[in-house]
Amino acid sequence: MDHLIGITIHTILIGVGATMAMDLWRFFLQKTFNVNSLDLGLLGRWVGHCVKGKFFHSPIVHSAVIPGEIIIGWVSHYAIGIFFASLLPIIWGVNWLENPSIKEPVLLGLLTILAPWFLMQPAMGIGIAASKTPKPFQVRIRNMAIHTVYGLGLYGTALLTHVYLR
């Protein structure tokens, strides 16, 4: 049981660290280049409406505000990051946590792009892979970049936690 708790804590820390890497990247782009990305309030609005049974919007910015949507968005953002991090030991085995390599988390980070492109963005009313946005190619490039940062964050955090959780 203690081993399972250790694996769980390790995985949660990796997910939180990788999600923080995404947030730092978003902050850097916003402050340096005035580039905005996902509004976590809109994520919270979508999650809040999903709980009420409404999954599709056209677009989400015109849907009713959900009380606490910013907090819901931040919590959801980190929960999603932790969920995807849990796939590392599930797919590549618990031994990956003891001997992390870069290819698995970067691949996983890139694969996580499927969730926003084929689930969240269509449900939020902006189309598959942001096809209904004014500049879908730019959105897709930013999506790929931030999910690559997430993958690198998975790896970096795995290395750090491996050292400190021995």
N, C-alpha and C positions, 0 to 999 in steps of 0.2 A: 504494500500500500504506500509506503514512504517513497518508493521508486516512482510510482504513478503520480504522486503529488509533485515530486521533483520534476518530472517530465512536463506536467501541466504548468507549473510555475515557469519553467524554462521557455515553454512555447508561448505563454502569455507575454512574457518579457520580450521575446523576439517579435511578436505581433505588435506590441506597443512601440517598440523601438523603430520598427520599419514604418509604422504609420506616422510616427514623429518625423522620420526622415522625409516622408511625403509632405508633411505640414511645413517643415523647414524649407523645402524646395518651393512650395507654393508661396511662402512668405518672401523668399528671395526673389522669385519672379515678379511678385507684386511690387515690392519695394524698389527693385533695380530697374525693371522694364515696364512697370505698370500693367502687367499681364494678370488678369483675373482668371480663376479657374472655378472649380466646383464651389458653389455657395452651400455651406453645410446647413444653413437654415432651410434651403429648398430640399435637401436630403431629409431633414427632419420633418418637413411638411409632407413629403412623399410617404415616409414611414408612418407618420401620424394618420394619414388618410388610409394607408394599407391596413392598419389596425381596425379602422372603421369599415373596411370592405371595399374601398375605392382604390383600384390599382392603376388606372390609366387616366391621364390628364392631357389636356390640349390647350396650351402647355401648362405646366405646373405653376408658373408665376401667376396665372390667373385663378388658381384654385384658392379656396378659403384658407386663411392663415390658421395654423394649429397652435394653440397655446403652448409655449415652451419649445417651439420647433427648433430653435438654435441649439438648445441643450440636447434635444432628441437627436439632432443631426450629428453633434460631436460624439455622443455616446454610440450612435449607430456606426459612425466612421471608424471608431476604435474597435468596436465589436466585429465589424467586417474584417478589419486588419488582423485581429486575433484569429478569427475563423480561418482566413486564408493561410496564416502562419501555421495553424494546426495541421494543414495538409502536408507540410514538410515531413514530420515523423510518420504520418499515416502512409504517405506514398513511398518515401525513401527509407523509412525505418528509423527507429529510435537511435540507431548508431550514427545517423547523420548528425544528430545533436552533439555527439561526442567528437565527431570529425567532420565539421562543416566544410563543404566545398562550394564554389561560387556558381557553378552551372545550374544546379537545382533551384536555388532561390531566384536567380535571374529568369530562368525559364518559367517558374511559377509566377513571378511578377508580371511577365508578359502575358501569361495565360489569364491572369485576373482581369485583363482588359475585356474579356468576353462578357463579364457581368455588367459593366456599364453599357457596352455597345449593344448588347442583345436583350438586356432586361431593363436596367434603370433608365437609360436615355429614351428608349421607345415608350416606356411607361410614363415618363415625365413629359412626353409630348414633343421631344426633339428628334425623333426618328432613330432608326437603326444607325449606329455609329455616327450620331449627330447629323444625319443627312438633312434634317430640316433647319439647321442653323445657317446663318448667313455665310459662314466660312467653314464648312465641314472639314476640309482638309487640315486647316489649322487646328481645329479642335482635336482631330484624330492624332496629329503629331504631338500635341500637348498631352493627350491621354497616354500615348505610347511612352513619352518621356517620364511622366510621373509614375507610371507603373514599372518602368525600368528602375527608377529611384526607389520604389517600394522593394523591388527584388534585391537591389544593392543594400538597402536597409535591412532586409531579412538576413543577408549574409553578414553584414557588419555587426549587427546585434547578436547574431549567433556566435560570432567569434568572441565578442565581449562577454557574453553570458557564459560561454564555455570556460573562459579563463576564470571568471569570478564565482561560478557555481560548482567548481570542482570539489 
